[in-house]
Amino acid sequence: MDAHRPVPAAFLTAMVVDTVGTGVWVTFALLYFSEGRGLPLAATGAALSAGAVAALLLGGLAAGALADRLGAHRAAALGCAVRALAFPAYLGAAHPVAVGLVAFAVSLGERFFWAAHGGLVASATSDDQGRRRMFALLNGLRTLGLGVGALAVAVGAALSERVGPAFWTAIPLLNAAVFALVGLLFHRLGRRCPPAPPPPRSGGYRGVLANRRFLAFTGTTSALTLASVAFDSILPLYLRWLSLPLWLPPMTYVLACALVPAFQPVALRWSGQRAPLRVMAQSAALLAVALGGLALLARCGPGTAVPLLGAVVVLFALGQALFGAVALVVVLGFAGGSELGRYGAAYQLVWGVATAIGPGVHTALFGISGAAPWLVLAIALLGAATVYTRLDRSGRSAVPGRPERLVSGRRVGGGR
């Protein structure tokens, strides 16, 4: 992955297994509880959301401080250990309250892992291009995992009739075993890494909150995260509202999940010689065009709706591939090298908030008009593209007094 430093096979294995496994569980969870455990769908969904939001509020920023204190590998191993212990508890969760408590533990483990995510990639790569390749790969694999999970929903429903309860019992146990293995790999990788020099005295999150350019970037990125949540959550409802064929929503989702990793080489070639923030602006513009196309579906007949939807999926997947290749590169650039955990945790809050509030916001807009969510998001994305462009232009001069920092895709202020 990196021309200057070979990526350990154990690291790549751990990241791939964790990324794909998490993606599969996201799309499989509701089926497990509704079909496998016989719990009410609405109550279970609310419990999973409540657990995730509680973990975000109570542990989101704390996970970043912990990652800076322990180091990326130890924090990731801790996150995997928490999930390995929590998943079997789902077998005894016979009430939505119990589901929410276990979901809190699982989500807390995810907070630890994602706070360490940027530091893990930074430790395994030695230059900007290597990081772009790694982030693009992991983004594509996670999206592929979501697609696999969507297919597993259909396969699982069929297998459950033949295998019986054993199929559903195996799911959380398999997840626990996977995270135990990944945690062990991260633990061993951490022991092999040379000890990092002691970080400078940290002011906690004061430095992060004082970085106005980072806050502007993070707040602006909420438009992209909300667009991703909308595509996952309300697109099937929108397509049904348009009275399109029943096979179209799952096919659209699986196609998008397959195209994101397929576009990874294109995204890397395109972003390789361009500043990360400029690529973010281009990603936002592509997503704006794609969601604008979804709004136009309401004015199309069945004969033109399907080809237009295909074009929309292609543009959306390309925008997501570009986004995945550079977003965390920008975060690492803002962090410099001393507070990767805190910067990563602050950035991940955007995803957590979007996941928590996105479905409610989008369904409220959908109640006004089927096209309203896509029009609002398209306008927000165009605004995001403008902000990214201004951040790129304002950051082309070196920032004195900061450690290594990525400004418009160039290294400024020294190297590692």
RALIN-V624178 format. One record per backbone hydrogen bond with DSSP energy under -1.0 kcal/mol. NH is the residue of the N-H (numbers start at 1). CO is the residue of the C=O. If there is no record, write none. Layout:
<<NH	CO> <NH	CO>>
This chain:
<<12	8> <13	9> <14	10> <15	11> <16	12> <17	13> <18	14> <19	15> <20	16> <21	17> <22	18> <23	19> <24	20> <25	21> <26	22> <27	23> <28	24> <29	25> <32	28> <33	29> <34	30> <35	31> <36	31> <37	32> <39	33> <44	40> <45	41> <46	42> <47	43> <48	44> <49	45> <50	46> <51	47> <52	48> <53	49> <54	50> <55	51> <56	52> <57	53> <58	54> <59	55> <60	56> <63	59> <65	61> <66	62> <67	63> <68	64> <69	65> <70	66> <71	67> <75	71> <76	72> <77	73> <78	74> <79	75> <80	76> <81	77> <82	78> <83	79> <84	80> <85	81> <86	82> <87	83> <89	86> <90	87> <91	88> <92	89> <93	90> <94	92> <99	95> <100	96> <101	97> <102	98> <103	99> <104	100> <105	101> <106	102> <107	103> <108	104> <109	105> <110	106> <111	107> <112	108> <113	109> <114	110> <115	111> <116	112> <120	116> <121	117> <122	118> <123	119> <124	120> <131	127> <132	128> <133	129> <134	130> <135	131> <136	132> <137	133> <138	134> <139	135> <140	136> <141	137> <142	138> <143	139> <144	140> <145	141> <146	142> <147	143> <148	144> <149	145> <150	146> <151	147> <152	148> <153	149> <155	151> <156	152> <157	153> <158	154> <159	155> <160	156> <163	159> <164	160> <167	164> <169	165> <170	166> <173	169> <174	170> <175	171> <176	172> <177	173> <178	174> <179	175> <180	176> <181	177> <182	178> <183	179> <184	180> <185	181> <186	182> <187	183> <188	184> <189	185> <190	186> <191	187> <192	188> <193	189> <206	203> <209	205> <210	206> <211	208> <212	210> <215	211> <216	212> <217	213> <218	214> <219	215> <220	216> <221	217> <223	220> <225	221> <226	222> <227	223> <228	224> <229	225> <230	226> <231	227> <232	228> <233	229> <234	230> <235	230> <238	234> <239	235> <240	236> <241	237> <242	238> <243	240> <244	239> <248	245> <251	247> <252	248> <253	249> <254	250> <255	251> <256	252> <257	253> <258	254> <259	255> <260	256> <262	258> <263	259> <264	261> <267	263> <268	264> <269	265> <270	266> <271	267> <272	268> <274	271> <279	275> <280	276> <281	277> <282	278> <283	279> <284	280> <285	281> <286	282> <287	283> <288	284> <289	285> <290	286> <291	287> <292	288> <293	289> <294	290> <295	291> <296	292> <298	295> <299	296> <300	297> <305	301> <306	302> <308	304> <309	305> <310	306> <311	307> <312	308> <313	309> <314	310> <315	311> <316	312> <317	313> <318	314> <319	315> <320	316> <321	317> <322	318> <323	319> <324	320> <325	321> <326	322> <327	323> <330	326> <331	327> <332	328> <333	329> <334	330> <335	331> <336	332> <337	335> <343	339> <344	340> <345	341> <346	342> <347	343> <348	344> <349	345> <350	347> <352	348> <353	349> <354	350> <355	351> <356	352> <357	353> <358	354> <361	357> <362	358> <363	359> <364	360> <365	361> <366	362> <367	363> <369	365> <375	371> <376	372> <377	373> <378	374> <379	375> <380	376> <381	377> <382	378> <383	379> <384	380> <385	381> <386	382> <387	383> <388	384> <389	385> <390	386> <391	387> <392	388> <393	389> <394	390> <395	391> <396	393> <402	399> <405	412> <407	410> <410	407> <412	405>>
